[in-house]
Amino acid sequence: MPPALVPLALVAIGVPAALRALIGRPRSLRAAWILAISAAVVAQAAGEIFGVRVGVLGDAQLLLGAVGAALASGAVAVAEGRDTR
């Protein structure tokens, strides 16, 4: 893994874990991690394509990655809230 992507990966793993610690969701942490990592990668790629320079650390668009990870883990939490088990 390129060194610039390490902080992005840590954000994508840490955001769902923090959400789980704060509000008890997502219960399916693995699904939240997968979705958050995907969202962070897409956000990083979009930042590179559009030339966004906010939150740059090397090549990683940390701000966009964090927003993408937060939205993804929030989506998992909302989906789990609808679960009627």
Buried (B, 14 or more C-beta within 10 A) or exposed (E): EEEBBEBBBBBBBBBBBEBBEEEEBBEBBEBBBBBBBBBBBBBBEEBBEEEBEEBBEEEBBBBBBBBBBBBBBBBBBEBBEEEEE
